[in-house]
């Protein structure tokens, strides 16, 4: 049975990834839903298959996995089959605090599970969850600020009076822009989730530090159609960190060379043009993103690898390197904090890479649109997009998961 899953990062106040919400579809990724299917049984099968077959370590890299549970799954204690140190059980907003649900919450707490209330609406009835919830998620698009403020005051009052036995942390959902983020931050929210974190924040007069300038210079060399190893070696050998990382990489068990390679020029030649371009581009991306959330680098790599994997299935086997770079640079405006047009005035790339990212149109842009839909958990729209690209439905989720696992293995 195929398992389909997307993940959305949850950030803390330092813009570090705290965990991922895992978004599931119980059947094959198609543009319809089988109304005759039992949603609880489908969710149960998906949960077990995903956690066992894929593995949480591969999905989340050891961070918390936030997973929605229906009432029957809660009452049946399905969470007991999963690791409490990694799982956060999300109780859906339409689940009432009935005695059997509260018994399940008590059991989860006794067994070390973290409990989160999804899309929480504060009422006299839902206040019963306060004794069990570790995290309360609030939708900032649908919930009036006055209601959110009332929730915050109530939690603070309970904490001050000693009525609240355990601290409850607040998670702001649907953070769409910087203003909403700042509002949530000022109100005391500790975790954040939304499109804002993968969109650029344009900074007027943005300037780059010397390291960033050096990496951009290296990118310019690497992205020439016929770059020379001599030119790249000249940049690398004057940079201690780059030299070390290059020699460490080429002498790793991944290649298995018998003799130790200690010469920069030789290392570049042994790797070859394609591998040097791919690996050095990755290093530059990591360094340019050093002061920001590493999740941007992870997302870029997942996209790049995803495009590589699906290329043969959409008739683009000869364009894998172009598609890899398209994925790699797809979040460069966010990383560099400047519009895409300005990014590509500083680093010259082939128009087949830059044009789809600047114009957000054209054939390759449709592939970028596919991964964006899948990342956001819009599986029906992603399925329709895959069909338009003639991508077999069983390859979409498999390629995504392989890309996630590949990126996790890199340790980024």
C-alpha positions in Angstrom: 0.0 0.0 0.0 1.4 3.4 -1.0 1.6 6.0 1.7 1.3 9.7 0.9 2.6 12.4 3.2 3.7 16.1 3.1 5.2 18.0 6.0 4.9 21.6 7.1 7.6 23.0 9.4 6.7 24.6 12.8 9.2 27.2 13.9 10.1 28.6 17.3 10.9 32.2 18.2 14.5 31.9 16.9 13.2 30.7 13.5 14.5 27.2 14.2 12.4 24.2 13.3 10.7 22.7 16.3 8.7 20.0 14.5 6.7 19.2 11.4 3.0 18.7 10.9 2.5 15.6 8.8 -0.3 15.9 6.3 -1.8 12.6 5.1 -4.0 11.3 2.3 -5.4 7.8 2.9 -5.6 6.7 -0.7 -3.5 7.1 -3.8 -3.0 10.8 -4.8 -5.8 11.3 -7.2 -8.1 14.2 -7.9 -11.1 12.6 -6.1 -12.0 11.1 -2.8 -13.7 7.7 -2.4 -16.8 8.6 -0.2 -17.4 5.0 0.6 -14.1 4.6 2.4 -14.0 4.5 6.2 -12.0 7.6 7.1 -10.9 6.2 10.5 -9.7 2.9 9.0 -8.0 4.8 6.2 -6.3 7.1 8.6 -5.3 4.2 10.8 -3.7 2.4 7.9 -1.9 5.5 6.8 -0.6 6.3 10.2 0.9 2.8 10.8 2.3 2.5 7.3 3.9 5.9 7.4 5.4 5.6 10.8 6.6 2.0 10.3 7.4 1.9 6.6 8.9 5.4 6.2 10.1 6.0 9.7 9.7 9.2 11.7 13.5 9.7 11.8 13.5 10.0 8.0 10.4 12.3 8.0 11.3 14.7 10.8 15.0 14.2 11.5 14.3 13.6 15.2 12.0 16.6 15.6 8.4 16.4 16.8 5.8 15.0 14.4 2.4 16.7 14.7 -0.3 14.3 13.5 -4.1 14.9 13.4 -6.2 12.2 15.2 -9.9 11.5 14.7 -12.0 10.7 17.8 -12.2 7.0 17.1 -8.4 6.8 16.8 -8.0 8.7 20.1 -10.5 6.5 22.0 -9.0 3.3 20.5 -5.5 4.3 21.8 -3.8 4.1 18.4 -1.2 6.6 19.6 0.2 3.9 21.9 1.7 2.1 18.9 3.8 5.2 18.2 6.9 6.7 19.9 5.9 9.3 22.5 9.2 11.1 22.3 8.6 12.0 18.7 4.8 12.2 18.4 2.6 15.2 19.2 -1.1 14.1 19.0 -3.3 16.8 17.5 -6.9 16.8 18.7 -9.1 18.1 15.9 -11.2 21.1 16.5 -14.5 19.2 16.0 -13.8 16.8 18.8 -15.8 17.6 22.0 -14.3 17.1 25.5 -16.6 14.1 26.2 -15.6 11.7 29.0 -14.1 9.1 26.7 -12.0 11.7 24.9 -10.8 13.2 28.2 -9.9 9.7 29.4 -7.8 9.3 26.3 -6.1 12.6 27.0 -5.3 11.5 30.6 -3.9 8.2 29.2 -1.7 10.1 26.7 -0.3 12.3 29.4 0.5 9.3 31.7 2.3 7.7 28.8 4.4 10.7 28.0 2.7 11.9 24.8 2.5 15.6 24.0 -1.0 16.8 23.3 -1.9 19.7 20.9 -5.3 21.2 20.3 -5.7 22.0 16.6 -7.5 25.1 15.4 -8.6 25.7 19.0 -11.8 27.8 19.7 -12.0 28.9 23.3 -15.4 28.2 24.9 -16.7 27.1 28.3 -16.8 23.5 27.1 -13.3 23.4 25.5 -11.7 24.8 28.6 -11.8 21.2 29.9 -8.9 20.5 27.6 -6.7 22.9 29.5 -5.8 20.2 32.0 -4.3 18.0 29.3 -3.0 20.3 26.5 0.7 21.0 26.1 0.2 23.2 23.0 -2.8 25.1 21.7 -2.9 26.0 18.0 -4.8 29.1 16.9 -5.7 29.9 13.4 -4.8 33.6 12.9 -6.8 33.9 9.7 -10.1 32.7 11.1 -9.9 33.7 14.7 -10.7 37.3 15.7 -7.8 39.0 17.6 -10.1 39.8 20.5 -10.9 36.1 20.9 -7.2 35.2 20.8 -6.4 37.9 23.4 -9.1 36.5 25.7 -7.6 33.0 25.4 -4.1 34.4 26.2 -5.5 36.3 29.3 -7.4 33.2 30.5 -4.3 31.1 30.3 -2.2 33.7 32.1 -4.8 34.1 34.8 -4.9 30.3 35.3 -1.2 30.1 35.5 -0.9 33.0 38.0 -3.7 31.6 40.2 -2.1 28.1 40.3 -5.2 26.6 38.6 -3.2 25.6 35.6 -1.0 22.6 36.7 1.1 22.5 33.5 2.2 25.3 31.2 0.5 25.6 27.9 2.4 26.9 24.9 0.7 28.7 22.1 1.3 27.9 18.4 0.1 30.5 15.8 -1.1 28.9 12.5 -1.7 30.6 9.1 1.1 33.2 9.6 0.9 34.8 6.2 3.0 37.9 6.6 5.4 39.7 8.9 2.7 41.8 10.6 0.8 38.7 11.7 4.0 37.1 12.9 4.9 40.2 15.0 1.4 40.3 16.4 1.5 36.7 17.5 5.0 37.2 18.9 3.8 40.2 21.0 0.9 38.1 22.3 3.2 35.5 23.7 3.0 32.8 21.1 6.1 30.5 21.1 5.6 28.5 17.9 4.6 29.5 14.4 3.4 27.9 11.2 2.5 29.4 7.8 3.6 30.6 4.4 5.4 33.6 5.8 8.4 31.5 6.6 9.0 30.5 3.0 8.3 33.9 1.4 10.9 36.6 1.0 11.2 39.5 3.4 12.4 42.4 1.2 15.1 44.5 2.9 15.9 47.9 1.3 19.6 48.5 0.8 20.5 44.9 1.6 24.2 44.3 1.6 26.2 41.1 1.8 29.1 40.3 4.1 32.5 39.2 2.7 31.7 35.5 3.0 28.5 35.9 1.1 30.3 37.9 -1.6 32.9 35.1 -1.9 30.1 32.4 -2.2 28.3 34.4 -4.8 31.5 34.8 -6.8 32.0 31.0 -6.6 28.4 30.5 -7.8 29.0 32.7 -10.8 31.9 30.4 -11.8 30.0 27.2 -11.2 27.0 28.3 -13.2 28.9 29.0 -16.3 28.2 26.3 -19.0 31.8 25.5 -19.3 33.6 26.5 -16.1 37.3 25.7 -15.7 38.6 23.7 -12.8 41.6 26.1 -12.6 39.3 29.0 -11.8 37.3 27.1 -9.2 40.5 25.8 -7.6 41.9 29.3 -7.3 38.8 30.3 -5.3 38.7 27.2 -3.1 42.4 27.1 -2.2 42.2 30.6 -0.8 39.4 29.6 1.5 40.4 27.3 4.4 36.8 26.2 5.1 36.0 25.3 1.5 39.3 23.5 1.1 38.7 21.4 4.1 35.1 20.5 3.2 36.1 19.6 -0.4 38.9 17.3 0.7 36.7 15.8 3.4 34.0 15.1 0.9 36.1 13.6 -1.8 37.9 11.3 0.7 34.7 10.1 2.3 33.5 6.5 2.1 30.9 7.6 -0.4 33.6 7.5 -3.2 35.9 4.9 -1.7 39.1 6.0 -3.4 42.1 3.9 -2.2 44.6 6.7 -2.1 44.0 9.9 -0.1 43.4 12.9 -2.3 45.1 16.0 -0.8 45.3 18.3 -3.8 42.5 20.7 -4.6 42.8 20.5 -8.4 43.0 16.7 -8.3 39.9 16.6 -6.1 37.9 18.7 -8.6 39.0 16.6 -11.6 38.2 13.4 -9.8 34.7 14.6 -8.9 33.9 15.8 -12.4 32.0 18.8 -13.6 28.5 17.7 -12.7 29.4 16.6 -9.2 31.5 19.7 -8.5 28.7 22.0 -9.6 26.1 20.1 -7.5 28.2 19.8 -4.4 29.8 23.3 -4.5 26.4 24.9 -5.2 25.0 23.1 -2.1 27.9 24.5 0.1 27.3 28.0 -1.2 23.6 27.7 -0.5 24.2 26.5 3.1 26.7 29.3 3.8 24.5 32.0 2.3 21.7 30.7 4.6 23.9 30.5 7.6 22.2 33.3 9.6 18.7 32.2 8.8 16.6 29.0 9.3 18.2 25.9 7.9 14.8 24.8 6.8 15.1 27.0 3.7 18.2 25.0 2.7 16.4 21.7 3.4 13.4 22.7 1.4 15.6 23.8 -1.5 17.4 20.5 -1.5 14.2 18.5 -1.3 12.9 20.3 -4.3 16.2 19.9 -6.2 16.3 16.1 -5.5 12.5 15.8 -6.3 13.0 17.4 -9.7 15.9 15.0 -10.4 13.9 12.0 -9.5 10.8 12.8 -11.5 12.6 14.1 -14.6 12.7 10.7 -16.4 9.0 10.2 -15.9 8.0 13.5 -17.6 10.3 13.2 -20.6 13.1 15.4 -19.2 15.9 12.9 -18.6 18.4 15.1 -20.4 17.5 18.1 -18.3 18.1 16.7 -14.8 20.9 19.2 -14.0 18.8 22.2 -15.0 15.9 20.9 -13.0 18.2 20.3 -10.0 19.4 23.9 -10.1 15.8 25.1 -10.5 14.9 23.5 -7.3 18.1 24.6 -5.6 17.5 28.2 -6.4 13.7 28.2 -6.0 13.9 29.8 -2.5 16.9 32.0 -3.2 14.8 35.2 -3.0 14.0 34.3 0.6 17.5 33.2 1.5 19.1 36.4 0.0 16.2 38.7 1.1 15.8 40.2 -2.3 13.5 39.8 -5.3 14.3 37.0 -7.7 15.1 39.5 -10.5 17.9 41.0 -8.3 19.2 37.5 -7.3 19.8 36.7 -10.9 21.6 40.0 -11.7 24.2 38.9 -9.1 24.5 35.3 -10.3 24.2 34.6 -14.0 22.5 31.3 -14.7 21.1 29.8 -17.8 17.7 31.3 -18.7 16.2 27.8 -18.4 16.8 28.1 -14.7 16.2 31.8 -14.1 13.1 32.5 -16.3 10.7 30.1 -14.6 11.7 31.5 -11.2 11.4 35.2 -12.2 8.2 35.0 -14.4 6.6 32.0 -12.5 5.4 30.7 -15.8 6.4 28.2 -18.5 6.8 24.4 -18.5 9.3 24.0 -15.8 7.4 26.4 -13.5 4.6 23.9 -13.6 6.9 21.4 -12.0 7.8 24.0 -9.3 4.1 24.6 -8.8 3.6 20.9 -8.3 6.1 20.7 -5.4 4.6 23.8 -3.8 1.1 22.3 -3.8 2.4 19.1 -2.3 4.4 20.8 0.4 1.2 22.7 1.5 -0.7 19.5 1.6 -3.1 20.4 -1.2 -3.0 16.8 -2.5 -6.0 17.1 -4.9 -4.5 20.1 -6.7 -1.1 18.4 -6.7 -2.6 15.3 -8.3 -4.2 17.4 -11.0 -0.9 19.2 -11.6 0.9 15.8 -11.8 -1.6 14.6 -14.3 -1.1 17.7 -16.5 2.6 16.9 -16.5 2.0 13.2 -17.3 3.7 12.3 -14.0 2.4 8.8 -12.9 0.4 9.2 -9.7 2.5 6.6 -7.8 5.7 8.5 -8.5 4.7 11.8 -7.0 4.6 10.7 -3.3 7.5 8.2 -3.7 9.8 10.9 -5.3 8.9 13.4 -2.5 9.7 10.9 0.3 12.9 9.8 -1.4 13.9 13.4 -1.6 13.1 14.0 2.0 15.1 10.9 3.0 18.1 11.9 0.8 18.2 15.4 2.4 18.0 13.9 5.9 20.9 11.6 5.1 23.0 14.7 4.1 22.6 16.0 7.6 21.6 19.5 6.5 
